[in-house]
Amino acid sequence: MLTEQVGQEENKPQPYTLNITTKSPFAYQIKKCTDILDLKTDVLRIVGRGNSIPRCLALVAEINNVYGTSVKIQAVTFSDTYGQDIDEFSYEEGAVSGVAFRVARVPLLVA
């Protein structure tokens, strides 16, 4: 029974992950998402951290406008912590918020 579960997990398709930044043009990011959903996979994971969260939300809203009811969107919020050495005696920690969306195409029912 354990081997059946492991086998099912291996065959499960892994979603493409697209990390959204504020540096890339918004139109390019929309095109990238639609190309991935149309040509490569049925599941896309879109992640935005910190300053890119509003852009990530706008991108998912635009995908919802383009695909309508043919996609299902799920959202998750998270907070990451990071640390860095300032010098040999100092260490700095911080946190950054983020949001991740799972966009999946809904199979069409053929009558």
N, C-alpha and C positions, 0 to 999 in steps of 0.2 A: 504494500500500500504506500509506503514511503517512496518507493521508486516511481510510482505513478505520479505522485505530486511533484517530484523533482523533474520528471519528464515533461509535465505540463508547463512548468515554469520556464524550461529551456525553450519550448516552442512558442512561448508568448512573445509577440513582437514588442521590441523596445521602442518607445517614442523618440522622435527627433527632439533635441533640446535646442531652443533658440534663446540666447541671452540677449536681452534688449539693452542698448546703451543710448545715451543722448548724443553720441557722435555721428551715428549713421543717419542718413536722410530717412524721414518717416515713410516716404513713398517706396523706397527700397525695401524697408522692413515689411511693408504690406505685401509687396510683390514676392519677397522671399517666403513668407508664410503661405500665400496662396499657391505658389509653385510647389512647395513641399507637400501641401495637402492634396493638390491635384495630381502630382506625378510620382511622389515617392512613398508616402505612407498615409494611413488613415488616422494616426494619432500624433499630435504635436504638443510639446511642452514648451510654454513660453514663460521665461523667468525675467523679472525685473527687480533690481535692488537699488535702495537709496533714492537718488535723484531721478532714476529712470522709471520709478513706479507709475507716475502719471502717464508717461508715454506708453508703458505696457498696458495700462487700462484702456487708453485710447485705441491701441492696436487691436486688442481683443474686441472692443466695441465695433471697430470697423470690420473685423472678420465676421462678427455676428450679423452685421448689415449685409455683407457680401453673400454669405452662405445661408442665412436665415435658419429655418428649422432643420436643415440638413447637417447641422453640427450640434454637438452637446458640449457645453463648457462647464468645467468645474474649477473652483478657485481654492487656493490654500495660501494663508499668510504665514510668514516665519520671521525669525530674528536670528541673525548670525553674529557670533562674537569673533573678534580677531585680536591678534596681539602682535606687537613688533618691538624689536630691540632698538632703543634710541641710541644708546651707547653701551659700553660694557657694564655699567652700573644701573641703568634705567630700562624699564620695560613699560610699554604703554598698551592698555587694553581699550577696546571700544566695541560698539555694537552697531549693526546696520540692519534695517528692516527690509523685508522683501515680500514679493508676491509671486506665486507660480500658478499658471493656468494650464489645464489639460484640455486641449481641444480635440475632440474625436468626431469623425464623420459618422453619421447615423446611417445604417444600411437601409437602402430603399426596398420597400416591399413591392414585389411584382405580382400582380393578380393574374 
